[in-house]
Amino acid sequence: MISRFGKSFLFIVVFLFLLGSIALLHPPSRSYIDPWTGDLFGEGGVEKGLHVQPALSESTVHGDVIMSKLGNATAKAELGRATWKLLHTMTLRFPETPTQDERDALNNYFHLMSRLYPCGECAAEFQLLLKKFPPQTSSRRAAATWLCVVHNQVNERLHKPEFDCAHLDETYDCGCGDEPPAELSDLADPRDIMDLERDYSTDELTGVGMIKGGR
């Protein structure tokens, strides 16, 4: 007969064998828990069966403005110039024949930006423009021309000069070509042609009209 010690030893051996078999069949994965969301991430991303961020809902894309009013006029102007340059470059580099997913991405981007733009009152104005002029995403030309028209709507409200949208791609270098962009010192006029928020006919500090050939 097997002694009590022998039974215990045999039990431990069998238990360790089963434990080793389970480890070989299901090797442990490297994972961690996101302390902010509680999601468990493994080597392949978020683990199946756990919380996964849902797709963008209609209310998320087309919700109200999130940011508050931006009172600093200088910061507002600088932000506007940078944003217009980003958006124009984006539409001028948009695919010629976009897929439906790419069209949805661009459309959602404009609407989400109208919620998250740091200038709350500017975002509210942009949301009104999006309702009046829905984003056109069928092609690069459609997207770039649509944005130029929207920009000119803003220029008209701010009493700024209008830009000729028919020659948008001829006058603005989006960096799409093979040749590197010219150095600023090599240009006859180094002003940003898409900087429609500035009026170069007057001095920015005094408001006095510039003489011919001046800036």
Secondary structure, DSSP 4 states (H G I P E B T S, - for coil): ---HHHHHHHHHHHHHHHHHHHHHHSPPPP-EE-TTT--EEETTEEPTTS--PPPPPHHHHS----S-----HHHHHHHHHHHHHHHHHHHHTS-SS--HHHHHHHHHHHHHHHHH-S-HHHHHHHHHHHHHSPPP-SSHHHHHHHHHHHHHHHHHHTTPPPP-GGGHHHH---S-SSSPPPPGGGSS--S-TT-TT--TTB-TTT-PBPPTT--
